[in-house]
């Protein structure tokens, strides 16, 4: 039996990505009853149950999982068609949500936002700095810059750039306490660090690599807050070189002993990779890291 209302597929996608009828309703701007009715209509068209409901949310059935693959391809074609017609008319436009690690977003992407806007004035860029992995399959963002290649999901990923970290202290601190002579000495120095139980990314768990058994005096899930604490003279901290090297208050110490390299990866859901506004942001990211390669 043919689908009686193609828009029902959009409701199904929202439910599959959000994991619940109520969450899908919020995403779509309708009430939960409407979502349930549209899913029931789609199930009637296919003659099969597409979702299983429970107090913890919904899960896809076998037919539901099969439909999801087709629904995402349908969405991709619809988005591409919309962008193509827009490009033929008034140009590329729309909203693109970009999730990045905090340092990348605040230190690289945000300062370049004016240049991006001048080139694409009809694209609204939403920047989401985050210290956790973003689920692109659930459309938490359109594009994600992460610290590793995602292992699951229908995603297209590639390495964007490597970046370096170093150990820093403020000039105020060094005038007061002097510079450490070795990594072993760091055990007796005050360090600034992340909150361990709030670290979701293994790539950020490098404290023991720098100073095993070190004494921390300040912890924050925000790298910007760590940067500010180190710059205030509180103690030493591992910071991104592309931001810390520009801060005249800071000095890199133990340059030969503390050398850390990590990588940025850019990922996009395969359903969005051909969408013009998404491609515009990815091109912007490529140009951004190319321009700052020496700093990274």
Protein Blocks (a to p, Z undefined) as FASTA:
>chain_A
ZZfblklmmmmmmmmmnopaklmmmmnopafklmmmmmmmmmmmnopafbdcdfkbccdd
fklmmmmmmmmmmmmmmmmmmmmmmmmmnopeddddddddfklmmmmmmmmmmmmmmmmm
mbccdddddfbdcdfknopafbdcdfbdcfedjdddddfbdcdddddddfklmmmnopaf
bfklmmmpccddddfklmmbfklmmmlmmmghiacfbdcfbfklmmmmmmnopaccdddf
klmmmmmkbccehkllmccdddddddddfklmmpmklmmmmmmmmmmmmmmmmmZZ
